Amino acid sequence: MIETHRSIVSSGECDANRHLNVSQYVRRFSEAGQNLFSMHGLGEEWYRPTNRHFRFHREITDDSATIVNSIRIGAGDHAGQVFHAIHDAGRNFVSATCLDGGFAIGIDRLPETLGGPVSKAKPRSIPGDPFTAVKVEELLENRLAIVSHRNRVRSGECDDDGCMADGDLVGRFFAAASQLWTYAGFDAGWFADNGYGGAAVEMKLTVHDKIRAGQDYAILSWVPCMSAKMLALSNQMVTVPENRPLASISASSIIMDRKTRLAVEIPKSYRNKYLARFSELQEMATY
């Protein structure tokens, strides 16, 4: 693999769990992809994959040095995708991986591996194929989803190609996450009383259409599934007022004990409440 990015984690890039925010992982992967393009004669093109799959393996904290290595996958089910891995340079471990696909341009000039990505990077709880947009009107009508965020895309959130940067896009989704956690039954008071926090372990982003400055949008959010130790937080960004799909994102999330940094079991009473409220979601929204 080729080194494509170096950085230091600042406190302003960390979330309430005191580790690197998911949006900042995505920002580093995007910058690494642009650097990979530039290093191999594609610098005039903007790095803009439409389908991105992420897995988060171990936390990176404030003041850590980060290195991203990247390569194009040369064989197997993920051939033609770009693979990134972000390392904690000081403690020498892989913190997160990313598989990018759906490029509008040919990327044959990029160096490639002889095989596929390492096993820990492959999709696990979220399939790798692009999301198909759901009919958000039906979810809202059946009270299976909420409008978790409304806003307008600012020019400062867009890259030089005029489209919203993926790091800012993911940041907007996660700005709405507290609303969705509460909707799922876990409010801020419950997290604080138990010393818990929410954390993503796997995530996928699919961009359905170009998202440009000045676009008014809404984010619709729902919880399609909940198990003993994991729940999915799913979202779709749509235009206002047309409800045209712009992007979809879902994260397989855990409830983490902030002292032990380990996942805790979701109380059975909460899971039963979820089943009673959201059983219809299994048929209406699959991510």
Stockholm file with secondary structure:
# STOCKHOLM 1.0

chainA/1-287         MIETHRSIVSSGECDANRHLNVSQYVRRFSEAGQNLFSMHGLGEEWYRPTNRHFRFHREITDDSATIVNSIRIGAGDHAGQVFHAIHDAGRNFVSATCLDGGFAIGIDRLPETLGGPVSKAKPRSIPGDPFTAVKVEELLENRLAIVSHRNRVRSGECDDDGCMADGDLVGRFFAAASQLWTYAGFDAGWFADNGYGGAAVEMKLTVHDKIRAGQDYAILSWVPCMSAKMLALSNQMVTVPENRPLASISASSIIMDRKTRLAVEIPKSYRNKYLARFSELQEMATY
#=GR chainA/1-287 SS CEEEEEEECCGGGBCTTSBBCHHHHHHHHHHHHHHHHHHTTCTTSCCCCSEEEEEECSCCBTTCEEEEEEEECCSSTTTTCEEEEEEETTTTEEEEEEEEECCSSCCTTSCBCSSCCCGGGSCSSSCSSCCCCCCHHHHHHTTSCEEEEEEECCGGGBCTTSBBCHHHHHHHHHHTHHHHHHHHTCCHHHHHHHTEEEEEEEEEEEECSCCBTTCEEEEEEECCCBCSSCEEEEEEEEETTTCCEEEEEEEEEEEEETTTCCBCCCCHHHHHHHHHHHTTHHHHCCC
#=GC SS_cons         CEEEEEEECCGGGBCTTSBBCHHHHHHHHHHHHHHHHHHTTCTTSCCCCSEEEEEECSCCBTTCEEEEEEEECCSSTTTTCEEEEEEETTTTEEEEEEEEECCSSCCTTSCBCSSCCCGGGSCSSSCSSCCCCCCHHHHHHTTSCEEEEEEECCGGGBCTTSBBCHHHHHHHHHHTHHHHHHHHTCCHHHHHHHTEEEEEEEEEEEECSCCBTTCEEEEEEECCCBCSSCEEEEEEEEETTTCCEEEEEEEEEEEEETTTCCBCCCCHHHHHHHHHHHTTHHHHCCC
//
